Amino acid sequence: MSKKKSTLTIILFSVLIGFLAGGIILKLAGYRPLETYLVMLKGIFGSPKFMSYSILKATPLILTGLSVMFAFRTGLFNIGAEGQFIVGAITAAMLGYYLHLPYVIHPLVILLIATFVGGLWGGLAGFFKARFGVNEVISTIMLNWVAFYLSNFVVTIESFVKRINVSYSIQPTASIRILGEWKTSDAGRAWLMEHPVLFDMFKSQVNVGVIIAILAVVISGFILNKTTLGYSLKAVGYNKYAAEFGGIDVKRNMFTSMFIAGSISGLAGGIQVLGISHNLSTLAAMEGFGFDGIAVALMGANTPIGCLLSGLFFGALKYGGSKIQTPPINAPSETVNIMVGIIVLFISMPKLIDVLKKSIAARKKVK
C-alpha cells in the first residue's frame, strides 16, 4: 500500500472511531446516536444559511491549520497559532476603528499589516530557537499567554472601548463582508427576496475570507513544493545538520519558517475581525482557533490541500454539533469536542493502527 493510501486509511479509520466513540457516549448519556447525528447532518446541509455558517466556521481553521502545517513541514512545532491569531485580530480591530481609508484599500491594508504582525509574533519564537536554542513549543506557549493578556489590556483602552470588555466596531470601509450594508437596505432586501437561496445564505456574515483562505492554500503549497525557499525550509526540517553541511543557513530558515507560519495565523485573526466579529472582546479572544489548527493539520496529513479539506470538515462538525444542544435532542455539544479529540488521538498514533491491521490480517490467515 502506498504512503498516501495508508495515510488516508488512517484518517478515515480515526474519523470512524471518533463517531463510534461519540455515539457510545451519547447512548450512555441517554440520547439516540443516529437521531443526534441526523440532526447534526441537517444542521450542516439543511439550508444555504447553515452551509455558509459551516464555511465561515471553517475559514479560520483552514488558515491556522496551514500555519501549523507549514512549520511542521520545516521541522518546527508551532503551538503558537493561537497567539498569532490573537495579535492579528488585535491589529485588525484597532486599525479598523482608528484608521480611515477608502473601501477596498482599507481592508487590504489592514490584512497586510495583521499578516505582518502575526509573522513577527511567530518570528520571535523562530529567533529564540535559532539564537538561544529555546524550544519553540515552550516559547510559543508563553507567547500565546502574552497575546491573550495583551488582548485583555487593549479592550480597557478608554478611546477604544464601547462598553466593558468590548471594543468599538470597525469602520464600514474595513469590512470584508459580501454586499455589506447594502443587503440590509430596502433595495438590497427587495433584490434578495427575489432570490430565496441567496436571501437565506446572506443571513450569515458571508465574506471573502474563504477565498483568501483558498489562495493561502495554493500559495503555501507553491512555496513548499515549487520554490528554492520551500526546498531549503524542508531540507532543514528533514535534517538540519545535513542542510547546514549543504550550505543552507539553518538559523535564518528557522526564523523564516516561523515568520511565514505566524503570518498565516495573523491573517486568520484579521479575517475573523473584518469578516465576522467586527470588534474585539475578552470573551472572544481565546476561541481556540489556533489550537484547533493543530487538529486540522494532523488530519490534513500536513499538506495544504489536506488542511483545506480537514478545515471544512471540522468547521462543519463544530457548527452542526451546536445544533444537537437544541430541542428536540438537547444533547451536550461537548460531544463534538470529544469526537475531535479521539480523531486526533488516533491520527497521531499510526503505529497502533498498523499493529491492529497486522493482527486482523494474522487472524484471517489462521481462519
C-alpha positions as CSV (number, residue, x, y, z in Angstrom):
1,M,0.0,0.0,0.0
2,S,1.4,3.4,-0.9
3,K,2.1,6.0,1.7
4,K,-0.8,8.3,0.6
5,K,-3.3,5.4,0.7
6,S,-2.0,4.3,4.1
7,T,-2.4,7.9,5.4
8,L,-5.9,8.2,4.0
9,T,-6.8,4.8,5.6
10,I,-5.6,6.0,9.0
11,I,-7.6,9.3,8.7
12,L,-10.8,7.5,7.7
13,F,-10.4,4.9,10.4
14,S,-9.8,7.7,13.0
15,V,-12.9,9.5,11.9
16,L,-14.9,6.3,12.1
17,I,-13.6,5.6,15.6
18,G,-14.4,9.2,16.6
19,F,-18.0,8.9,15.5
20,L,-18.4,5.5,17.1
21,A,-17.0,6.8,20.4
22,G,-19.3,9.8,20.2
23,G,-22.3,7.5,19.6
24,I,-21.4,5.3,22.6
25,I,-21.1,8.4,24.9
26,L,-24.4,9.7,23.6
27,K,-26.0,6.3,24.2
28,L,-24.7,6.0,27.7
29,A,-26.0,9.5,28.4
30,G,-29.5,8.5,27.3
31,Y,-29.6,10.0,23.8
32,R,-30.2,8.3,20.5
33,P,-26.9,8.5,18.5
34,L,-28.4,8.1,15.0
35,E,-31.1,10.7,15.6
36,T,-28.4,13.0,17.0
37,Y,-26.1,12.6,14.0
38,L,-29.0,13.2,11.6
39,V,-29.8,16.5,13.4
40,M,-26.1,17.3,13.1
41,L,-26.1,16.5,9.4
42,K,-29.2,18.5,8.8
43,G,-27.6,21.4,10.8
44,I,-24.8,21.4,8.2
45,F,-26.6,20.8,4.9
46,G,-30.2,21.7,5.8
47,S,-30.2,25.2,4.2
48,P,-27.9,27.6,2.4
49,K,-27.5,29.6,5.6
50,F,-26.3,26.5,7.5
51,M,-23.8,25.7,4.8
52,S,-22.5,29.3,4.7
53,Y,-22.1,29.3,8.5
54,S,-20.2,26.0,8.3
55,I,-17.8,27.5,5.8
56,L,-17.4,30.7,8.0
57,K,-16.6,28.4,10.9
58,A,-14.1,26.5,8.8
59,T,-12.2,29.6,7.4
60,P,-10.0,30.4,10.4
61,L,-9.4,26.7,11.0
62,I,-8.1,26.2,7.4
63,L,-5.6,29.1,7.9
64,T,-4.4,28.1,11.4
65,G,-4.1,24.5,10.2
66,L,-1.9,25.8,7.3
67,S,0.1,27.7,9.9
68,V,0.8,24.6,12.0
69,M,1.4,22.5,8.8
70,F,3.9,25.0,7.3
71,A,6.0,25.0,10.5
72,F,5.8,21.2,10.9
73,R,6.9,20.6,7.3
74,T,10.0,22.6,8.1
75,G,10.8,20.7,11.3
76,L,9.2,23.1,13.8
77,F,6.1,22.6,16.0
78,N,4.0,25.8,16.0
79,I,1.8,25.6,19.1
80,G,1.6,29.4,19.0
81,A,-1.0,29.8,16.2
82,E,-3.5,30.9,18.9
83,G,-1.3,33.8,20.0
84,Q,-0.5,34.7,16.4
85,F,-4.2,34.7,15.6
86,I,-5.0,37.0,18.6
87,V,-2.3,39.6,17.7
88,G,-3.7,39.6,14.1
89,A,-7.2,40.1,15.5
90,I,-6.0,43.0,17.8
91,T,-4.3,44.7,14.8
92,A,-7.3,44.4,12.6
93,A,-9.7,45.6,15.3
94,M,-7.6,48.7,16.2
95,L,-6.7,49.6,12.6
96,G,-10.3,49.0,11.5
97,Y,-11.5,51.5,14.1
98,Y,-8.8,54.2,14.2
99,L,-7.6,54.1,10.5
100,H,-9.8,55.9,7.9
101,L,-9.3,54.8,4.3
102,P,-11.5,54.2,1.3
103,Y,-13.3,50.9,0.6
104,V,-11.2,48.0,-0.7
105,I,-8.0,49.8,0.2
106,H,-8.9,49.8,3.9
107,P,-9.3,46.1,4.5
108,L,-6.4,45.3,2.2
109,V,-4.0,47.5,4.2
110,I,-5.4,46.0,7.5
111,L,-5.0,42.4,6.4
112,L,-1.4,43.0,5.1
113,I,-0.4,44.6,8.5
114,A,-2.2,41.9,10.5
115,T,-0.4,39.3,8.5
116,F,2.9,41.0,9.1
117,V,2.3,41.4,12.8
118,G,1.3,37.7,13.1
119,G,4.6,36.9,11.3
120,L,6.6,39.0,13.7
121,W,4.9,37.2,16.6
122,G,5.7,33.8,15.1
123,G,9.2,35.0,14.1
124,L,10.0,35.7,17.8
125,A,9.8,32.0,18.5
126,G,11.9,31.3,15.5
127,F,14.5,33.8,16.6
128,F,14.6,32.4,20.2
129,K,15.1,28.9,18.7
130,A,17.8,30.0,16.3
131,R,19.7,32.4,18.6
132,F,19.4,30.8,22.0
133,G,18.2,27.3,21.3
134,V,14.9,27.8,23.1
135,N,12.4,25.1,22.2
136,E,9.7,26.6,20.0
137,V,7.0,24.6,21.9
138,I,7.9,26.4,25.1
139,S,8.3,29.9,23.6
140,T,5.1,29.7,21.5
141,I,3.0,28.6,24.5
142,M,4.4,31.5,26.5
143,L,3.7,33.9,23.6
144,N,0.1,32.6,23.5
145,W,-0.5,33.9,27.0
146,V,1.3,37.2,26.3
147,A,-1.1,37.7,23.3
148,F,-4.1,36.8,25.4
149,Y,-3.4,39.2,28.2
150,L,-2.4,41.9,25.6
151,S,-5.9,41.4,24.1
152,N,-7.4,41.9,27.6
153,F,-5.4,45.1,28.1
154,V,-6.3,46.5,24.7
155,V,-10.1,46.3,25.5
156,T,-9.5,48.5,28.5
157,I,-8.2,51.5,26.5
158,E,-10.7,54.3,27.0
159,S,-10.8,55.6,23.5
160,F,-11.2,52.1,22.1
161,V,-13.8,50.5,24.4
162,K,-17.5,50.9,23.7
163,R,-18.6,49.0,26.8
164,I,-17.0,46.8,29.4
165,N,-14.6,44.4,27.7
166,V,-16.0,45.1,24.2
167,S,-14.3,47.5,21.7
168,Y,-16.0,49.8,19.2
169,S,-16.8,48.2,15.8
170,I,-14.6,48.7,12.8
171,Q,-15.4,51.3,10.2
172,P,-17.8,50.1,7.4
173,T,-15.0,50.7,4.9
174,A,-12.9,48.0,6.7
175,S,-15.5,45.2,6.4
176,I,-14.9,42.3,4.0
177,R,-18.5,41.1,4.2
178,I,-20.0,40.5,0.8
179,L,-22.8,43.0,0.0
180,G,-22.0,44.7,3.3
181,E,-24.7,47.2,4.5
182,W,-26.4,47.1,1.1
183,K,-28.1,43.8,1.9
184,T,-30.0,45.4,4.8
185,S,-31.2,48.4,2.7
186,D,-34.6,48.5,1.1
187,A,-33.2,47.9,-2.4
188,G,-30.9,45.1,-1.1
189,R,-33.7,43.3,0.7
190,A,-36.1,43.6,-2.3
191,W,-33.4,42.1,-4.6
192,L,-32.6,39.3,-2.2
193,M,-36.3,38.5,-1.7
194,E,-36.4,37.7,-5.4
195,H,-33.6,35.2,-4.9
196,P,-34.6,32.9,-2.0
197,V,-31.4,30.9,-1.9
198,L,-29.2,34.0,-1.7
199,F,-31.6,35.6,0.7
200,D,-31.1,32.6,3.1
201,M,-27.4,32.4,2.6
202,F,-26.8,36.1,3.2
203,K,-28.5,35.9,6.6
204,S,-25.0,34.9,7.8
205,Q,-21.8,37.1,7.7
206,V,-20.8,35.9,4.2
207,N,-17.4,37.4,3.4
208,V,-14.4,36.9,1.1
209,G,-12.4,35.2,3.9
210,V,-12.8,31.7,2.4
211,I,-11.5,32.9,-0.9
212,I,-8.4,34.3,0.8
213,A,-8.0,31.0,2.7
214,I,-8.1,29.1,-0.6
215,L,-5.5,31.4,-2.1
216,A,-3.3,30.9,1.0
217,V,-3.6,27.1,0.5
218,V,-2.4,27.5,-3.1
219,I,0.4,29.9,-2.2
220,S,1.7,27.8,0.7
221,G,1.7,24.7,-1.5
222,F,3.6,26.6,-4.2
223,I,6.2,27.9,-1.7
224,L,6.8,24.4,-0.2
225,N,6.8,22.4,-3.4
226,K,7.9,24.7,-6.2
227,T,10.4,27.2,-4.9
228,T,14.0,27.0,-3.7
229,L,12.9,28.7,-0.4
230,G,10.5,25.8,0.2
231,Y,13.2,23.3,-0.7
232,S,15.7,24.8,1.8
233,L,13.0,25.0,4.5
234,K,12.0,21.4,4.1
235,A,15.7,20.4,4.0
236,V,16.2,21.9,7.4
237,G,13.1,20.1,8.6
238,Y,14.3,16.7,7.4
239,N,17.9,17.0,8.7
240,K,19.2,20.4,9.9
241,Y,22.8,19.1,10.1
242,A,22.8,17.8,6.5
243,A,21.1,21.0,5.4
244,E,23.8,23.1,7.1
245,F,26.6,20.9,5.6
246,G,24.9,21.6,2.2
247,G,25.3,25.3,2.7
248,I,21.8,26.2,3.9
249,D,21.5,28.9,6.6
250,V,19.7,26.8,9.2
251,K,19.1,29.7,11.7
252,R,17.7,32.1,9.1
253,N,15.4,29.3,7.8
254,M,14.1,28.7,11.3
255,F,13.1,32.3,11.6
256,T,11.7,32.4,8.1
257,S,9.6,29.3,8.7
258,M,8.1,30.6,11.9
259,F,7.5,34.1,10.4
260,I,5.5,32.6,7.5
261,A,3.6,30.3,9.9
262,G,2.8,33.2,12.2
263,S,1.8,35.4,9.2
264,I,-0.9,32.9,8.1
265,S,-2.4,32.8,11.6
266,G,-2.2,36.6,11.9
267,L,-4.2,36.7,8.6
268,A,-6.8,34.4,10.1
269,G,-7.2,36.7,13.0
270,G,-7.6,39.7,10.7
271,I,-10.2,37.9,8.6
272,Q,-12.2,36.9,11.7
273,V,-12.5,40.5,12.8
274,L,-13.1,42.1,9.5
275,G,-15.5,39.4,8.3
276,I,-17.3,38.1,11.4
277,S,-17.0,39.9,14.7
278,H,-16.2,43.5,13.6
279,N,-14.9,44.2,17.1
280,L,-12.7,42.8,19.8
281,S,-13.8,41.4,23.2
282,T,-12.2,39.5,26.0
283,L,-14.8,36.7,25.7
284,A,-13.9,36.0,22.1
285,A,-10.2,36.4,22.3
286,M,-9.3,32.8,23.2
287,E,-11.7,30.9,21.0
288,G,-9.2,28.1,20.3
289,F,-8.8,28.5,16.6
290,G,-5.1,28.2,16.9
291,F,-5.3,25.0,19.0
292,D,-7.9,23.5,16.7
293,G,-5.5,24.3,13.8
294,I,-3.2,21.5,15.2
295,A,-6.0,19.0,14.8
296,V,-6.7,20.4,11.3
297,A,-3.0,20.0,10.3
298,L,-2.8,16.4,11.7
299,M,-6.0,15.3,9.9
300,G,-4.8,17.0,6.8
301,A,-1.7,14.9,6.8
302,N,0.4,18.1,6.9
303,T,-0.4,19.0,3.3
304,P,-2.0,22.3,2.1
305,I,-5.0,20.6,0.3
306,G,-5.4,18.3,3.3
307,C,-5.7,21.4,5.6
308,L,-8.4,22.8,3.3
309,L,-10.5,19.6,3.4
310,S,-10.0,18.9,7.1
311,G,-10.7,22.5,8.0
312,L,-14.0,22.3,6.1
313,F,-14.7,19.0,7.9
314,F,-14.0,20.4,11.4
315,G,-15.8,23.6,10.7
316,A,-18.9,21.7,9.6
317,L,-18.6,19.4,12.6
318,K,-18.4,22.3,15.0
319,Y,-21.3,24.2,13.5
320,G,-23.5,21.2,13.0
321,G,-22.6,20.0,16.5
322,S,-24.0,23.2,18.0
323,K,-27.5,22.1,16.7
324,I,-27.7,19.0,18.9
325,Q,-28.0,21.0,22.1
326,T,-31.3,22.5,21.0
327,P,-34.8,20.7,21.1
328,P,-35.7,18.0,20.4
329,I,-32.3,16.4,21.1
330,N,-30.9,18.6,23.9
331,A,-27.6,16.7,23.9
332,P,-24.4,18.4,25.1
333,S,-22.4,20.0,22.2
334,E,-19.2,19.0,24.0
335,T,-19.7,15.6,22.4
336,V,-18.3,17.1,19.2
337,N,-15.1,18.1,21.1
338,I,-14.8,14.6,22.4
339,M,-15.1,13.2,18.9
340,V,-12.5,15.6,17.6
341,G,-10.1,14.7,20.4
342,I,-10.5,11.0,19.7
343,I,-10.0,11.5,15.9
344,V,-6.8,13.5,16.6
345,L,-5.6,10.8,19.1
346,F,-5.9,8.0,16.6
347,I,-4.4,10.0,13.7
348,S,-1.4,10.8,15.9
349,M,-0.6,7.2,16.6
350,P,-0.5,5.3,13.3
351,K,1.8,2.6,14.7
352,L,-1.1,1.3,16.8
353,I,-3.3,1.2,13.7
354,D,-0.6,-0.7,11.9
355,V,-0.5,-3.2,14.8
356,L,-4.3,-3.6,14.7
357,K,-4.2,-4.1,10.9
358,K,-1.5,-6.8,11.2
359,S,-3.4,-8.5,14.0
360,I,-6.6,-8.7,11.9
361,A,-4.6,-10.0,8.9
362,A,-3.0,-12.6,11.1
363,R,-6.4,-13.8,12.4
364,K,-7.7,-14.1,8.8
365,K,-4.8,-16.3,7.9
366,V,-5.4,-18.5,10.9
367,K,-9.1,-18.9,10.0
